[in-house]
């Protein structure tokens, strides 16, 4: 009985494998070419190269609004798309470019600080983009002098 069962399994396995068609004959050359182009394009990424990533406003009066423009260049091989710019607190507001930045082109990110807080402050702005890292960080610093009592 065991021999019959093993013979049946072997025969069934042989019949299933012999009916397969050669899968390589079904591959279309145009699909292979488009996949190669897609794979090549996926290795091209934008690179955000900033003139500076940190800015110190120095001494400012409490409540004094200040702003700074961070300039960057796309030194990569693909268009740079900035999807988000967020600060570490509500007192700092970044403004990002809405349009993609082409390779070789420059762009700007405006960072505004409302002068809240006291003494030394340090705020971080996180830029989310289609770069290899996915995020870039900018930093502002200042020493906020308290308002004089009246």
GROMACS elastic network, one bead per residue, 0.5 to 0.9 nm:
[ bonds ]
;  ai    aj funct       b0    kb
    1     4     6  0.51246   500
    1     5     6  0.62932   500
    1     6     6  0.87534   500
    2     5     6  0.50650   500
    2     6     6  0.61854   500
    2     7     6  0.84858   500
    3     6     6  0.51967   500
    3     7     6  0.60193   500
    3     8     6  0.84918   500
    4     7     6  0.51063   500
    4     8     6  0.61127   500
    4     9     6  0.87085   500
    5     8     6  0.50914   500
    5     9     6  0.62629   500
    5    10     6  0.86287   500
    6     9     6  0.50990   500
    6    10     6  0.60834   500
    6    11     6  0.84944   500
    7    10     6  0.51114   500
    7    11     6  0.60545   500
    7    12     6  0.85302   500
    8    11     6  0.51184   500
    8    12     6  0.60806   500
    8    13     6  0.85505   500
    9    12     6  0.51105   500
    9    13     6  0.60477   500
    9    14     6  0.84875   500
   10    13     6  0.51289   500
   10    14     6  0.60766   500
   10    15     6  0.85915   500
   11    14     6  0.50905   500
   11    15     6  0.61607   500
   11    16     6  0.87176   500
   12    15     6  0.51589   500
   12    16     6  0.62821   500
   12    17     6  0.87507   500
   13    16     6  0.52528   500
   13    17     6  0.62708   500
   13    18     6  0.85582   500
   14    17     6  0.53410   500
   14    18     6  0.60265   500
   14    19     6  0.87080   500
   15    18     6  0.52594   500
   15    19     6  0.64068   500
   16    19     6  0.55648   500
   16    20     6  0.71296   500
   17    20     6  0.56986   500
   18    21     6  0.82958   500
   20    23     6  0.83161   500
   21    24     6  0.88293   500
   21    25     6  0.83246   500
   21    26     6  0.89976   500
   22    25     6  0.58280   500
   22    26     6  0.75845   500
   23    26     6  0.54219   500
   23    27     6  0.71327   500
   24    27     6  0.55424   500
   24    28     6  0.89644   500
   25    28     6  0.81156   500
   27    30     6  0.88326   500
   27    31     6  0.74805   500
   27    32     6  0.76589   500
   28    31     6  0.54249   500
   28    32     6  0.66197   500
   28    33     6  0.89700   500
   29    32     6  0.50805   500
   29    33     6  0.62714   500
   29    34     6  0.87128   500
   30    33     6  0.50903   500
   30    34     6  0.61821   500
   30    35     6  0.85572   500
   31    34     6  0.51658   500
   31    35     6  0.60746   500
   31    36     6  0.85951   500
   32    35     6  0.51302   500
   32    36     6  0.62500   500
   32    37     6  0.87773   500
   33    36     6  0.51379   500
   33    37     6  0.63539   500
   33    38     6  0.86762   500
   34    37     6  0.50807   500
   34    38     6  0.61197   500
   34    39     6  0.85814   500
   35    39     6  0.60657   500
   35    40     6  0.85061   500
   36    39     6  0.51190   500
   36    40     6  0.61065   500
   36    41     6  0.85889   500
   37    40     6  0.50881   500
   37    41     6  0.61290   500
   37    42     6  0.86188   500
   38    41     6  0.51375   500
   38    42     6  0.61948   500
   39    42     6  0.51353   500
   39    43     6  0.68608   500
   40    43     6  0.56262   500
   40    44     6  0.72270   500
   41    44     6  0.53657   500
   41    45     6  0.83771   500
   41    78     6  0.85445   500
   42    45     6  0.73736   500
   44    76     6  0.73740   500
   44    77     6  0.53164   500
   44    78     6  0.58303   500
   45    76     6  0.57589   500
   45    77     6  0.55750   500
   45    78     6  0.51143   500
   45    79     6  0.77421   500
   45    80     6  0.79924   500
   45   130     6  0.74131   500
   45   131     6  0.60378   500
   45   132     6  0.66246   500
   46    74     6  0.60653   500
   46    75     6  0.66168   500
   46    77     6  0.55521   500
   46    79     6  0.59941   500
   46    80     6  0.52573   500
   46    81     6  0.84606   500
   46   101     6  0.89702   500
   46   102     6  0.85134   500
   46   103     6  0.70487   500
   46   129     6  0.89457   500
   46   130     6  0.69708   500
   46   131     6  0.54136   500
   46   132     6  0.76373   500
   47    73     6  0.78944   500
   47    74     6  0.53515   500
   47    75     6  0.52005   500
   47    77     6  0.78664   500
   47    78     6  0.83884   500
   47    80     6  0.74974   500
   47   103     6  0.85965   500
   47   130     6  0.87476   500
   47   131     6  0.58597   500
   47   132     6  0.75639   500
   48    72     6  0.62076   500
   48    73     6  0.58651   500
   48    74     6  0.50609   500
   48    75     6  0.65112   500
   48    76     6  0.75734   500
   48    80     6  0.78198   500
   48   129     6  0.89654   500
   48   131     6  0.73574   500
   48   136     6  0.80496   500
   49    52     6  0.86345   500
   49    71     6  0.85825   500
   49    72     6  0.52870   500
   49    73     6  0.52075   500
   49    74     6  0.63158   500
   49    75     6  0.64830   500
   49    76     6  0.89991   500
   50    53     6  0.62161   500
   50    70     6  0.71468   500
   50    71     6  0.59009   500
   50    73     6  0.64923   500
   50    74     6  0.89426   500
   51    70     6  0.72551   500
   51    71     6  0.58894   500
   51    72     6  0.59591   500
   51    73     6  0.82160   500
   52    55     6  0.73929   500
   52    70     6  0.68061   500
   52    71     6  0.75119   500
   52    72     6  0.82331   500
   52   138     6  0.83347   500
   53    70     6  0.73039   500
   53   137     6  0.71067   500
   53   139     6  0.62543   500
   53   140     6  0.85370   500
   54    70     6  0.86474   500
   54   137     6  0.89067   500
   54   138     6  0.57928   500
   54   140     6  0.56637   500
   54   141     6  0.77681   500
   55    68     6  0.77476   500
   55    70     6  0.85869   500
   55   138     6  0.83430   500
   55   139     6  0.64080   500
   55   141     6  0.62540   500
   55   142     6  0.86182   500
   56    59     6  0.88662   500
   56   122     6  0.89853   500
   56   139     6  0.85383   500
   56   140     6  0.57670   500
   56   142     6  0.55952   500
   56   143     6  0.87469   500
   57    60     6  0.71711   500
   57    66     6  0.78205   500
   57    67     6  0.86082   500
   57    68     6  0.85081   500
   57   140     6  0.73947   500
   57   141     6  0.61140   500
   57   143     6  0.76862   500
   58   141     6  0.73894   500
   58   143     6  0.58813   500
   58   144     6  0.84470   500
   59   142     6  0.59968   500
   59   144     6  0.59855   500
   59   145     6  0.67646   500
   60    63     6  0.84861   500
   60    64     6  0.65912   500
   60    65     6  0.87228   500
   60    66     6  0.84065   500
   60   115     6  0.73192   500
   60   142     6  0.69226   500
   60   143     6  0.62029   500
   60   144     6  0.51325   500
   60   145     6  0.60379   500
   60   146     6  0.89884   500
   61    64     6  0.54123   500
   61    65     6  0.88084   500
   61   115     6  0.70161   500
   61   143     6  0.84156   500
   61   144     6  0.56270   500
   61   146     6  0.63816   500
   61   147     6  0.65441   500
   62    65     6  0.86443   500
   62   114     6  0.85253   500
   62   115     6  0.51707   500
   62   116     6  0.59047   500
   62   117     6  0.70044   500
   62   118     6  0.70376   500
   62   144     6  0.54505   500
   62   145     6  0.55594   500
   62   146     6  0.51946   500
   62   147     6  0.56284   500
   63   114     6  0.61007   500
   63   116     6  0.55090   500
   63   117     6  0.83717   500
   63   144     6  0.85658   500
   63   146     6  0.87003   500
   63   147     6  0.80046   500
   64   113     6  0.84196   500
   64   114     6  0.62283   500
   64   116     6  0.79947   500
   64   144     6  0.88702   500
   65   112     6  0.72167   500
   65   113     6  0.57737   500
   65   115     6  0.54177   500
   65   116     6  0.87393   500
   66   111     6  0.85440   500
   66   112     6  0.58703   500
   66   113     6  0.54018   500
   66   114     6  0.65061   500
   66   115     6  0.71692   500
   67   110     6  0.69693   500
   67   111     6  0.54824   500
   67   113     6  0.60233   500
   67   114     6  0.85742   500
   68   109     6  0.83895   500
   68   110     6  0.58615   500
   68   111     6  0.54129   500
   68   112     6  0.66257   500
   68   113     6  0.87347   500
   68   140     6  0.87222   500
   69   108     6  0.62541   500
   69   109     6  0.56484   500
   69   111     6  0.62747   500
   69   112     6  0.88179   500
   70   107     6  0.85071   500
   70   108     6  0.56083   500
   70   109     6  0.51574   500
   70   110     6  0.63128   500
   70   111     6  0.76407   500
   70   138     6  0.82590   500
   71   106     6  0.71913   500
   71   107     6  0.59071   500
   71   109     6  0.65349   500
   71   110     6  0.87146   500
   72   105     6  0.87002   500
   72   106     6  0.56339   500
   72   107     6  0.54247   500
   72   108     6  0.61723   500
   72   109     6  0.81544   500
   73    76     6  0.88639   500
   73   101     6  0.82926   500
   73   103     6  0.80306   500
   73   104     6  0.65024   500
   73   105     6  0.57932   500
   73   107     6  0.62034   500
   73   108     6  0.87026   500
   74    77     6  0.81912   500
   74    78     6  0.83555   500
   74    79     6  0.77182   500
   74    80     6  0.66263   500
   74   101     6  0.66908   500
   74   102     6  0.67270   500
   74   103     6  0.51197   500
   74   104     6  0.53928   500
   74   105     6  0.58037   500
   74   106     6  0.62876   500
   74   107     6  0.80162   500
   75    78     6  0.88643   500
   75   103     6  0.59686   500
   75   104     6  0.56218   500
   75   105     6  0.80057   500
   76    79     6  0.79240   500
   76    80     6  0.82409   500
   76   102     6  0.88497   500
   76   103     6  0.57976   500
   76   104     6  0.75590   500
   76   131     6  0.88190   500
   77   102     6  0.85040   500
   77   103     6  0.57178   500
   77   104     6  0.84975   500
   78   101     6  0.88457   500
   78   102     6  0.67869   500
   78   103     6  0.58291   500
   79   100     6  0.59742   500
   79   101     6  0.55294   500
   79   103     6  0.57125   500
   79   130     6  0.87143   500
   80    99     6  0.88707   500
   80   100     6  0.53389   500
   80   102     6  0.62353   500
   80   103     6  0.74122   500
   80   129     6  0.70432   500
   80   130     6  0.63627   500
   80   131     6  0.73480   500
   81    97     6  0.87469   500
   81    98     6  0.82498   500
   81    99     6  0.72622   500
   81   101     6  0.66264   500
   81   102     6  0.89347   500
   81   128     6  0.86983   500
   81   129     6  0.55845   500
   81   130     6  0.58564   500
   81   131     6  0.84341   500
   82    85     6  0.77099   500
   82    96     6  0.71874   500
   82    97     6  0.71744   500
   82    98     6  0.74177   500
   82    99     6  0.82019   500
   82   100     6  0.71450   500
   82   101     6  0.85813   500
   82   127     6  0.70645   500
   82   128     6  0.59182   500
   82   130     6  0.68906   500
   83    96     6  0.85721   500
   83    98     6  0.82779   500
   83   127     6  0.78667   500
   83   128     6  0.56554   500
   83   129     6  0.55625   500
   83   130     6  0.80016   500
   84    96     6  0.74848   500
   84   126     6  0.80385   500
   84   127     6  0.58725   500
   84   129     6  0.71169   500
   85    93     6  0.86987   500
   85    94     6  0.61248   500
   85    95     6  0.70614   500
   85    96     6  0.63950   500
   85   109     6  0.87882   500
   85   125     6  0.66844   500
   85   126     6  0.56800   500
   85   128     6  0.62451   500
   85   129     6  0.89292   500
   86    89     6  0.84107   500
   86    92     6  0.86425   500
   86    93     6  0.74992   500
   86    94     6  0.65928   500
   86   124     6  0.83728   500
   86   125     6  0.54798   500
   86   126     6  0.53200   500
   86   127     6  0.66669   500
   86   128     6  0.84383   500
   87    90     6  0.70390   500
   87    91     6  0.83197   500
   87    92     6  0.59052   500
   87    93     6  0.64795   500
   87    94     6  0.68480   500
   87   123     6  0.71003   500
   87   124     6  0.56727   500
   87   126     6  0.62115   500
   87   127     6  0.88562   500
   88    91     6  0.85765   500
   88    92     6  0.75012   500
   88   123     6  0.59892   500
   88   124     6  0.53598   500
   88   125     6  0.62982   500
   88   126     6  0.79653   500
   89    92     6  0.60337   500
   89    93     6  0.84100   500
   89   123     6  0.73989   500
   89   124     6  0.83236   500
   90    93     6  0.68764   500
   91   112     6  0.81585   500
   91   113     6  0.58061   500
   91   114     6  0.55711   500
   91   115     6  0.75446   500
   91   116     6  0.67083   500
   91   117     6  0.89619   500
   91   123     6  0.89924   500
   92   111     6  0.68361   500
   92   112     6  0.55588   500
   92   114     6  0.66586   500
   92   115     6  0.89177   500
   92   123     6  0.73733   500
   92   124     6  0.86042   500
   92   125     6  0.81534   500
   93   110     6  0.81761   500
   93   111     6  0.56843   500
   93   112     6  0.50943   500
   93   113     6  0.65277   500
   93   114     6  0.85652   500
   93   125     6  0.85318   500
   94   109     6  0.67234   500
   94   110     6  0.55918   500
   94   112     6  0.62837   500
   94   113     6  0.88724   500
   94   125     6  0.71597   500
   95   108     6  0.85954   500
   95   109     6  0.56479   500
   95   110     6  0.50670   500
   95   111     6  0.63859   500
   95   112     6  0.83451   500
   96   107     6  0.87898   500
   96   108     6  0.70829   500
   96   110     6  0.68504   500
   96   111     6  0.89149   500
   96   127     6  0.85169   500
   97   100     6  0.75651   500
   97   101     6  0.82775   500
   97   107     6  0.70460   500
   97   108     6  0.68302   500
   97   109     6  0.68221   500
  101   104     6  0.83028   500
  101   105     6  0.60325   500
  101   106     6  0.68938   500
  101   107     6  0.67566   500
  102   105     6  0.54050   500
  102   106     6  0.81458   500
  103   106     6  0.85286   500
  111   125     6  0.82416   500
  111   140     6  0.84769   500
  113   116     6  0.79553   500
  113   140     6  0.86840   500
  115   118     6  0.85218   500
  115   142     6  0.87826   500
  115   144     6  0.67889   500
  116   144     6  0.76282   500
  117   120     6  0.84062   500
  117   121     6  0.73052   500
  117   144     6  0.66289   500
  117   145     6  0.88664   500
  117   146     6  0.84076   500
  118   121     6  0.72828   500
  118   143     6  0.72676   500
  118   145     6  0.62953   500
  118   146     6  0.62157   500
  119   142     6  0.79934   500
  119   143     6  0.50402   500
  119   145     6  0.61605   500
  119   146     6  0.77481   500
  120   141     6  0.73265   500
  120   142     6  0.58385   500
  120   144     6  0.62607   500
  120   145     6  0.88748   500
  121   140     6  0.81870   500
  121   141     6  0.55818   500
  121   142     6  0.54873   500
  121   143     6  0.62034   500
  121   144     6  0.72825   500
  122   139     6  0.69722   500
  122   140     6  0.57725   500
  122   142     6  0.68280   500
  122   143     6  0.89906   500
  123   138     6  0.84602   500
  123   139     6  0.56852   500
  123   140     6  0.53532   500
  123   141     6  0.64753   500
  124   137     6  0.67240   500
  124   138     6  0.57626   500
  124   140     6  0.65700   500
  124   141     6  0.89912   500
  125   136     6  0.83651   500
  125   137     6  0.56774   500
  125   138     6  0.50410   500
  125   139     6  0.61262   500
  125   140     6  0.82030   500
  126   135     6  0.65230   500
  126   136     6  0.58458   500
  126   138     6  0.64927   500
  126   139     6  0.87956   500
  127   134     6  0.83202   500
  127   135     6  0.53312   500
  127   136     6  0.50095   500
  127   137     6  0.60382   500
  127   138     6  0.78158   500
  128   131     6  0.83403   500
  128   134     6  0.58352   500
  128   136     6  0.66191   500
  128   137     6  0.89034   500
  129   132     6  0.87491   500
  129   133     6  0.84328   500
  129   134     6  0.54051   500
  129   135     6  0.59338   500
  129   136     6  0.77599   500
  130   133     6  0.80015   500
  130   134     6  0.55962   500
  130   135     6  0.80486   500
  131   135     6  0.71413   500
  131   136     6  0.85201   500
  132   135     6  0.83130   500
  133   136     6  0.73374   500
  145   148     6  0.88414   500
  146   149     6  0.88320   500
  147   150     6  0.89524   500
